[in-house]
């Protein structure tokens, strides 16, 4: 066959299996590692070495951290998106961008097909497939692990039998690390009653003493940490490093997968959780009640569609436009305290704050209305429920 194919390559067990298997099927394999914030320089070099060692003719690296922040994370922050009120879509925020970048590499090298290492039971296969079909309907999609329904032990045996390197810790967990957090799958996550390993729930023994840090915001996006201006990805990484020192942001999520079954993961996403908490507190100062209400509804819908791989749904562009409009006054500062195993937003301020002590102090003083005004307001406010109650008495 000798057709070119580009494989989304992570350096893990599944994609390491895919390279020699695709070569056996007659493909000339190009691997593409799309950096969404989950690897340092030495890890990227190890991924390159692994790709070439298992048979890739050429390995491509794409730095997509800025695209991930601008295209996905900024809207997840502005929408306060937490799936099940717990999980910040750490993986879903990045898979579609990885697919986009793989297609770009495929076009560059003149590939006839694209490939991924997802199984037939998870969300990632849907995310990759949908993006590939939307962006490159002319390219074939190959997914060896899914097509052959292989277990991890089988893929390990395949590599060992051919003298090919098996990635370290290949038989333990399925770990996905990126800019917006790290997730763990496999093992204890398959049992809803099983507890996580100690390293997920116990804060570091050498955690620093509690400390407060200041995050500055401009129109709903974090722009400074402790007075230092940073890019979006840089600030997320800096907050993540702080959270990691204190063991902040670790949790477990159970919810519906893209294919309709229940799934469970462990995750560590300190930066995501802290930034969303801070953003929400700042919004409370500057948005009206109904702005917040509708943002919550649309943010939930936005997260659900992104989670299910449906990023290209035009409805999401409409929601992004509303989110952008709603953030024009979400500017100011938030103060967050870090302590071992927890964080707390201790303050928020904005030049657009609607919390005005000159107007009223909740439960204490008021200047824009009189007691008689309040009495009339209450009387009128009771009318709908009063009428409904009276109507019910006639039953």
N, C-alpha and C positions, 0 to 999 in steps of 0.2 A: 504494500500500500504506500508506504513512505510519505504519508501526508503529515504536514505540520500540525501539532496540537499544543495549546498553551494550558498548562495545569496550574490552578491556584494552589500554591505550595506553602505549607506552614512549617515544614521540617519535622512534623510529627509522624507517628506510626502510619496512619492511613495514607497520607500523601506520599510518604516514602515507599509504600507498597505500590501506589499507582504508577510511579515512573517506570520501573522495570516491566510491570504488567502491560502498560501501554506500548512500550518498546516491543514486547512480544507480539502484540497485536498489529505491529507494522507502522506505528507512528514515530515520527521524529519529535521528541518531547522537549519543549521549552517550558521551564518552570518560572513562575512569577510569584515572588513574595511581596505582598502589599503591606507595607508598614503602617499600621493604624495606631501606633503608639505602644505596641506590646513587646518590643525587643530593643536591647541596647546594641552597641557596635559589635561586641564579641558574639552576641547571640545571632546577629544578622550574618556574621561571617561563618558561624557554625551551620546556619541554615543553608548558606551557599555551598559549603563543603559537602553537606549531606545530599543536596540536590545533584551535584556533579558525581558524587560517589555512587549513587543508585542509578545513574544512567542518563541524566539530562544532558542534551547537547549544548544548551546554553541556559544560564540562569539570569533572570531579570529582577531588579529591585525597584520598587516604586514607593516613594515617600508620600503617603496620602494623609498625613496627620492634619494638615490645614484643611483639606477637603472634608475630612470627617467632622472637624469642628464646625466649619462654616455651613456645611450642607445638612448635618444631622444634629450634632450636640447642641449647637446654639438654640435650635428650636425645641429640643427636649428640655433644655433649661427654661426657656421662655414659657413653655407649656406646662412646666412642673410635672413632667411625665414620669410616673412611677407605676409600673404594671402591678395590679393587685395592691396598690398603695405601698408597695415594698420594693420592687425591683426596677432599677433605672435603665433597663434595656441595654445592658453593657455590650452584648454581642450583636443584637439587631442593629445597633447604631453604626456598626462597622461592616457587616457582611455585604450589604448592597454596594458600598464603595469599593470593596475588594473585587466584586464582580465587575463593576464599571472599569476599574483599572486593568483587570485581566482582559477585558474586551479591547481596551486600548493597546495592550501589548500584542494581542492577537492580530489586530489590524496592522501594527507596525511590522510584524514578521511575516505577514501574509499567511496566517494559519487557516486551516480548513475546519478546525474544531476547537472547542474549549472543554476543559474538564475540571472536576472538583472531587474531593475525597470524602464527601458526606455519605452517611449511611442512609438507609431507607426509612429510618424511624424518627429522625430529628427535624428541627426547623431549618437548618442551614441548607439542606437540599432544595427546599422551596424557595428560599431567598436567592440562591445562586441561579436556579433554573428560571425563575421569573425574570430576573434581571437579564440573563443571557437571551431569553426569548424576546424581550422587549428591545434590547439594544443590538442584538445580532441574530435575527431570525434566520439568516443564511448559513450560520455555523451550526455544526452538529454539537450536541452536548453528550459527553461521555462521563459516567460516574461508576468506576469499577467496583468500589466497595458496595455501593447500592445494588448494582447489577448482579454481583456474585454473592450477596448476602453473607459476607465473611465476618467471622468473629475476630476479636483482637488477637487471640491465640493463633488463629490460622494465618493472619498476616505476619505475625512474628515468625512463625515456622517457615513461611514462604521466603522471607528475607534471609533467615539463617541458612536455609537449604541452598541458597545461591551465594553464600558468603558475602552478603551485603550488610552494611551496618544497620543495626536496630537502634532507633533513638532511645536515649536514656529514659527510664521510668515509663517505658511504653506500655507496660501491663497494669499500671496503677490507675490514674484518673484521666479523663478527657479534660484538659485545661485550656481555656481560651483567655488570652490576656490581650488587652488593648487599652487605648487611651481612656475609655469610659469605665474600665473595671476589669476584674478577672472573675471567671466563673469556673466551677468544678462540676463535672458530671461523672456518673459511674459509681460503683461501690455502694456506699450508704445512701446515695441520693435516690436509688431505686426502691427504697423502702420508706414510706411516709412516717414510720414510727422510729426509724433508726436515727440516732444522734450523730452530729458531725464529729470529725476528729478534733482533738484539743487545739491544734494549731489554727483552726478556723474561728473558735469562739473565745479562746483565752488571750487577753491582751499581752503584749510583750513584757517580760519580766523587767526589762531595762527601759521601760517607757519613761519619757521625761516628765518633769513636774507639770501640772496644769498651766496652760498659758493661753493668752488671747491673741488673735490675729485679725487684721483688718482687710476686708475685701471691698474694692471699689467697683462700681457698676456704671455702665453707660448704655442707656436704652436697652436694658435687659440682658446685657452681656458683661461678664466679669472682665475687668481690664487691668486691675492692679492688685498686688498682694503686698501688704505692709508698706505701701507707698512706692513700690517698684512696678513700673509699667511692664506688662508682659503680653505676648501673643496668646491667643486662646489656648492652643495646645500646651504652651509653656506654663501658663497659669494652672491649667488642669493638672499637669504633671507635678507642679510644685505643691499644690494642695494635697494631691495623692501621696506625696512623700511625707508630708506632715501627718496625714491620717494614718499612714503605715507605721510611723513611729509610735503612735498611741493605740494601734489596733482598732481604729474607728472604721465603721462602714461594713462590717461583716454580718451576713444574715443568710437566711434560707428563703427560697421562694417556691411555691407550688402554684401552678396555673395551667391554662389550656395551651397546648402547642398549636402550631400552624395547621397540623393535620387532624386536630380534634381530640387527641388524647390528653390526659393529664401528665404533666412533667414536673420534676423537682430538681432544683439546682442549689448549690451553695455559691455564694459570691462575696467578693470583697470589692467595694466600690466607694471608698471613702470620699473621693473628690466629687463624684456624682451626687451622692446623698447630701453632702455639706453644701455644695453650690445650689442644689435645688431648694434646700431648706432656707438658705440665705435669700435666695431670689424670691421665694414665696413670702417671707417676712417683709422684704422691701416692697413687694407689690401691695401688701395689705395696707401700707401707708398711702399709696398714690393712686390706686385704682378704686373705682366705685364698686358697690356690691354686685351689680349686674355684669360689669366687666369681668369680675372674678368668677362669677357663676358660669357665664358662657365660655370663658377660657377653660375652666375645669372640664366642661363637657367635651369641647373640641380637642383639648389636650389628650383626654383619655382615648377618644376616637383615633387621633393622630398616632398615638403610641400603639394602639391595637393594629392599625393597618401596617405600620412599619414593622412591628413584630412578625406579622404574617407575610412579609416580603412584598407588600403592595405599595412600595414607595412611589411608584410611577403613576398611581391613581391621581388624576387631575384634582380631585377633592383635596389632596394634601397641599397642593400649591395654593388653593384658596384659603386653607387654614393657616398656612405660613404667612399669607398676606394679612390676615386678621391678627395673628400673633405679632407681626412686625408693627402694625398700627397700634396695638395695645401697649407697646413698650416705649412709646415716645417719652413718657415721664418716669420710667423705671430707672432712674439715675440716682446715685447716692452711695452710701457706704453701709456695710454690715460688719458687725463685730461677732466673732465666733470663738468660743472657748473650747480648747482641746484638753481632754483628760483621758487617762487610761480607759479604753473601752467605750468612750462616749464623747459626744460633742453637743454643744448648746449654743444657739444663736442668742447672744446676750444683748444685742442692740441693733437698731437700724435707724438711719436718718436719710432725709432727702430734701432738696430745696423745693420739691413738689408735694411734700407731705400734707395730707388733709387732716392730720391730727393736730388741731390748732387750739392751744390752751386759752387763747383770747376769746374763742367762741364758747367753749365749755370744758369742764373737767368732769369726766364720767363719774356719776354718782355724787358729785359735790356741788359745782357751780355752773351757771349758764347765763349767757348774755343775749342770745339771739331770739329768745322766746320767754314768755312769762309762764307762771304756774297755771294760769287760766288757759293759755294756749295748749299746754300739755294735757290739761284735763279734756279739752275739746278734741284734741288729736286722738286720745284714748277712746273717747265716746264714739267718734266716727269709725275708728279702726275696729271696734267691736261689732259694727252693724252686720257684716256678712255672716259671721258665726252666730250672732244673736238670731238673725232671721232663719238660719238653717236649724238652730235648736228649736225655735218655736214651731217650725214646720214639722219637725220630727215628733213633737208632742201630740200632733194630730193623728198619728198612726194608731 
